[in-house]
Amino acid sequence: KILIMRAHIFKAFLLILLASLSVIVDSGDSCYYKDDNGNTYDLTGLKNDKVITGTSITTGNSKYTYYLAYCQTLGQAGLGSTYSGCTGAAVCQTPFTGTSSNTSMGSPPPDYITLDKNSAPLGGFSQFYQNGKGPCSSGIYRQTYVNTYCDHTVNQTTIINVTETSSCIYLMNVASPQACPMPLPPPPPPPSPPPTNNGSSGIEGGWWFIIAVLIIAVLYLIIGAAVQFKVKGARGLELIPNYEFWKDLPWLIRDGYLFTLRMLSCQTLYNTVEAPPSTDPTF
């Protein structure tokens, strides 16, 4: 029984942990949005604006007050319990003269829609809220499209207008300096240019060594031939300095190679002299 009880406790702990993680992930991701144009939006500033209010906005022939909250419900944003029909919504409508008929126009989380670049040249995004108050005469529950535009000419997030495009489907336009896309990361630095020679010929040290050896060899031949000609009266191949040494060099190399080969193969340098057969009868 104790083992079964521990298993149930452990299972309940895992369920609570997974639920907590899902809440953390949802709450973190709901304030970030990347549109189809590659722009990323951080809605944390809009969330910190709490309840955004638009008053005296005419929709049809009536005036209403509208309430909007980003990344949270209006109740979480601080809208009082007096607005009982709005606290669980993200977008809400109340009559301009009072709060007797509070109407939810959509609940979080919203679906995101990329705005056309021509309509939002500085950036912005559209949110689609569903599951508002209903059903309406058309059979649907209230829905709202909230188009939020990047606008640096306003000091704070402002509801510009609200339109009921068809029965129980609304369009709310919002301007905010907080609705601008996040700056793009800087492009990678260009590849480094090849190292400059700083006026040098660009020849590396190894080539300088080869050139020096060639110059010394040429000078050796020229000066040596001149000395052989003037001092020793040499002619022909004997003009080459140390001619006898250079003539024997290939054979010296050959002898050195054979000597080394014999040493490595454990052979003696000279042929072994065999002793004559012994005539001693004792052997």
C-alpha positions in Angstrom: 0.0 0.0 0.0 2.9 2.3 0.8 4.4 1.7 -2.6 1.1 2.3 -4.3 0.6 5.6 -2.4 4.1 6.7 -3.3 3.5 6.0 -6.9 0.3 8.1 -6.9 2.1 10.9 -5.2 4.9 10.8 -7.7 2.5 10.7 -10.6 0.6 13.7 -9.2 3.9 15.6 -8.8 4.8 15.0 -12.4 1.4 16.2 -13.6 1.7 19.4 -11.6 5.2 19.9 -12.8 4.2 19.4 -16.5 1.3 21.8 -16.1 3.5 24.4 -14.5 6.0 24.1 -17.3 3.3 24.4 -19.9 2.0 27.6 -18.2 5.5 29.0 -18.2 6.1 28.3 -21.8 2.7 29.6 -22.9 3.1 32.8 -20.9 6.6 33.4 -22.2 5.9 32.7 -25.9 2.6 34.6 -26.0 4.4 37.9 -25.9 6.6 37.2 -28.8 5.6 37.0 -32.4 7.6 36.5 -35.7 5.7 37.4 -38.8 6.1 36.0 -42.4 8.4 38.9 -43.3 11.0 37.8 -40.7 10.1 40.6 -38.2 10.1 39.7 -34.5 7.9 41.5 -32.1 8.3 41.7 -28.3 4.8 42.5 -26.8 6.1 42.9 -23.3 5.9 46.7 -23.5 2.3 46.4 -24.7 1.5 44.0 -21.8 3.0 46.5 -19.4 0.5 49.1 -20.6 -2.1 47.1 -18.7 -5.7 48.0 -19.7 -5.8 50.1 -22.9 -9.0 52.2 -23.1 -10.7 53.8 -26.0 -13.6 56.1 -25.0 -16.3 57.8 -27.0 -15.7 55.6 -30.0 -18.7 55.4 -32.3 -19.6 52.0 -33.7 -22.7 52.3 -35.9 -25.0 54.8 -34.2 -23.9 54.1 -30.7 -20.9 55.1 -28.6 -18.9 52.6 -26.6 -15.9 52.3 -24.5 -13.5 49.6 -25.5 -10.9 47.8 -23.4 -7.9 45.9 -24.7 -5.1 43.9 -23.0 -2.1 42.2 -24.6 -0.7 38.8 -23.5 -3.3 38.5 -20.7 -6.9 38.9 -19.8 -8.4 42.2 -18.9 -8.8 40.9 -15.3 -5.2 40.0 -15.1 -4.3 43.5 -16.5 -6.2 45.1 -13.6 -9.7 45.7 -14.9 -12.0 45.8 -11.9 -14.7 43.2 -11.0 -17.3 45.8 -11.9 -16.7 44.8 -15.5 -17.8 41.2 -14.9 -18.4 40.4 -18.5 -14.9 41.6 -19.5 -12.5 40.2 -16.9 -11.9 37.0 -18.8 -11.7 38.6 -22.2 -8.8 40.4 -24.0 -11.1 42.7 -25.9 -14.3 44.1 -24.4 -17.1 46.6 -25.2 -19.2 48.6 -22.7 -21.9 51.2 -23.3 -20.5 54.7 -23.1 -23.1 55.6 -20.4 -22.3 52.8 -18.0 -21.2 49.2 -17.4 -24.6 47.5 -17.3 -24.0 45.5 -20.5 -20.4 44.4 -20.8 -19.7 42.5 -23.9 -16.7 40.2 -24.4 -15.4 40.6 -28.0 -12.8 37.8 -27.8 -10.7 35.9 -25.4 -7.0 35.0 -25.4 -4.9 33.5 -26.8 -5.2 35.1 -30.2 -4.1 33.9 -33.6 -1.5 36.1 -35.3 -1.7 37.4 -38.8 1.0 39.2 -40.8 0.0 42.6 -41.9 0.7 43.8 -45.4 3.8 45.9 -45.8 1.9 48.6 -47.6 -0.6 49.0 -44.8 2.0 48.8 -42.1 5.2 50.3 -43.6 6.9 50.7 -40.2 5.7 47.3 -39.0 2.9 45.9 -37.0 0.8 42.8 -36.5 -2.8 41.6 -36.4 -4.4 39.4 -33.7 -7.6 37.5 -34.1 -9.6 36.9 -30.9 -12.5 34.5 -30.8 -15.0 33.1 -28.3 -16.5 36.4 -27.3 -20.1 36.8 -26.1 -22.7 35.0 -28.2 -24.2 33.4 -30.0 -25.2 36.3 -32.2 -28.2 36.2 -34.6 -25.7 34.9 -37.2 -25.0 32.0 -35.0 -21.3 32.9 -34.2 -19.7 34.2 -31.1 -18.1 37.6 -31.2 -14.7 37.9 -32.9 -12.3 40.8 -33.2 -9.3 41.5 -35.4 -6.9 43.8 -33.6 -4.5 45.5 -36.0 -1.6 47.1 -34.0 0.6 49.4 -36.0 4.1 50.7 -35.2 3.7 54.5 -34.8 6.3 56.8 -33.2 4.0 59.9 -33.5 1.9 58.7 -30.5 3.1 58.8 -27.0 1.2 55.8 -25.8 -0.8 52.8 -27.1 -4.0 54.2 -28.4 -7.2 52.7 -29.8 -7.8 54.6 -33.0 -11.2 53.2 -34.1 -13.4 50.2 -34.0 -15.6 49.0 -36.8 -18.2 46.2 -36.9 -17.4 44.8 -40.3 -20.3 42.3 -40.2 -22.6 40.9 -37.6 -20.5 40.3 -34.4 -17.2 40.6 -36.3 -15.1 43.6 -35.3 -12.0 45.4 -36.5 -10.0 47.4 -34.0 -7.0 49.6 -35.2 -4.4 50.4 -32.6 -1.3 52.7 -32.8 1.6 52.2 -30.5 5.3 53.0 -30.3 5.6 49.6 -28.5 4.4 47.7 -31.7 7.6 48.2 -33.7 9.6 45.1 -34.8 12.7 44.3 -32.8 16.0 45.4 -34.4 17.5 42.8 -36.7 20.8 41.3 -35.5 23.8 42.9 -37.2 25.0 41.2 -40.4 28.1 39.1 -40.0 31.3 41.0 -40.6 32.7 40.8 -44.1 35.5 38.3 -44.7 38.9 39.6 -43.8 40.9 40.9 -46.7 44.0 39.1 -47.7 47.1 40.3 -45.9 48.8 43.2 -47.6 52.4 43.1 -48.5 53.1 46.6 -47.3 55.2 47.3 -50.4 57.3 44.1 -50.2 57.5 41.6 -53.0 55.4 39.1 -51.1 58.1 36.4 -51.3 58.2 34.2 -48.2 61.2 33.3 -46.2 61.7 29.9 -47.8 62.0 31.4 -51.3 64.5 34.0 -49.9 66.7 31.0 -48.7 66.5 29.4 -52.2 67.4 32.6 -53.9 70.4 33.2 -51.6 71.7 29.6 -52.3 71.4 30.2 -56.0 73.2 33.5 -55.9 76.0 32.0 -53.8 76.3 29.1 -56.2 76.6 31.4 -59.2 79.2 33.6 -57.5 81.1 30.5 -56.5 81.2 29.3 -60.1 82.1 32.7 -61.6 84.8 33.7 -59.1 86.2 30.2 -58.9 86.4 29.9 -62.7 88.2 33.3 -62.9 90.7 32.2 -60.2 91.3 28.9 -62.1 91.8 30.7 -65.4 94.1 33.5 -64.1 96.1 31.7 -61.4 96.3 28.1 -62.5 95.8 28.6 -66.3 93.0 26.0 -66.3 90.9 25.4 -69.4 87.7 23.5 -70.2 86.1 21.6 -67.4 89.0 22.3 -65.1 87.7 25.9 -64.9 85.1 24.5 -62.5 86.3 25.2 -58.9 87.2 22.0 -57.1 86.6 20.1 -60.3 88.1 16.8 -58.9 85.7 16.9 -55.9 82.6 17.5 -58.0 83.6 14.8 -60.4 84.0 12.3 -57.6 80.9 13.4 -55.7 78.4 11.0 -57.4 80.8 8.1 -56.5 81.2 9.4 -53.0 77.5 9.5 -52.6 77.2 5.9 -53.9 79.9 4.7 -51.4 78.1 6.4 -48.6 74.8 4.8 -49.6 76.3 1.3 -49.7 78.1 1.8 -46.4 74.9 2.8 -44.7 73.0 -0.1 -46.3 75.6 -2.6 -45.1 75.5 -1.1 -41.6 71.7 -1.4 -41.4 71.8 -5.0 -42.7 74.5 -6.0 -40.1 77.0 -6.9 -42.8 80.8 -6.4 -42.3 82.6 -3.7 -44.3 85.0 -6.2 -45.8 84.7 -9.7 -47.1 85.3 -12.4 -44.5 88.4 -14.5 -45.1 87.7 -18.2 -44.6 90.2 -20.2 -42.6 91.9 -23.2 -44.5 90.8 -26.7 -43.6 92.7 -28.0 -40.5 95.3 -30.9 -40.9 95.4 -31.6 -37.2 94.1 -35.2 -36.7 92.8 -34.3 -33.3 90.1 -32.2 -35.0 
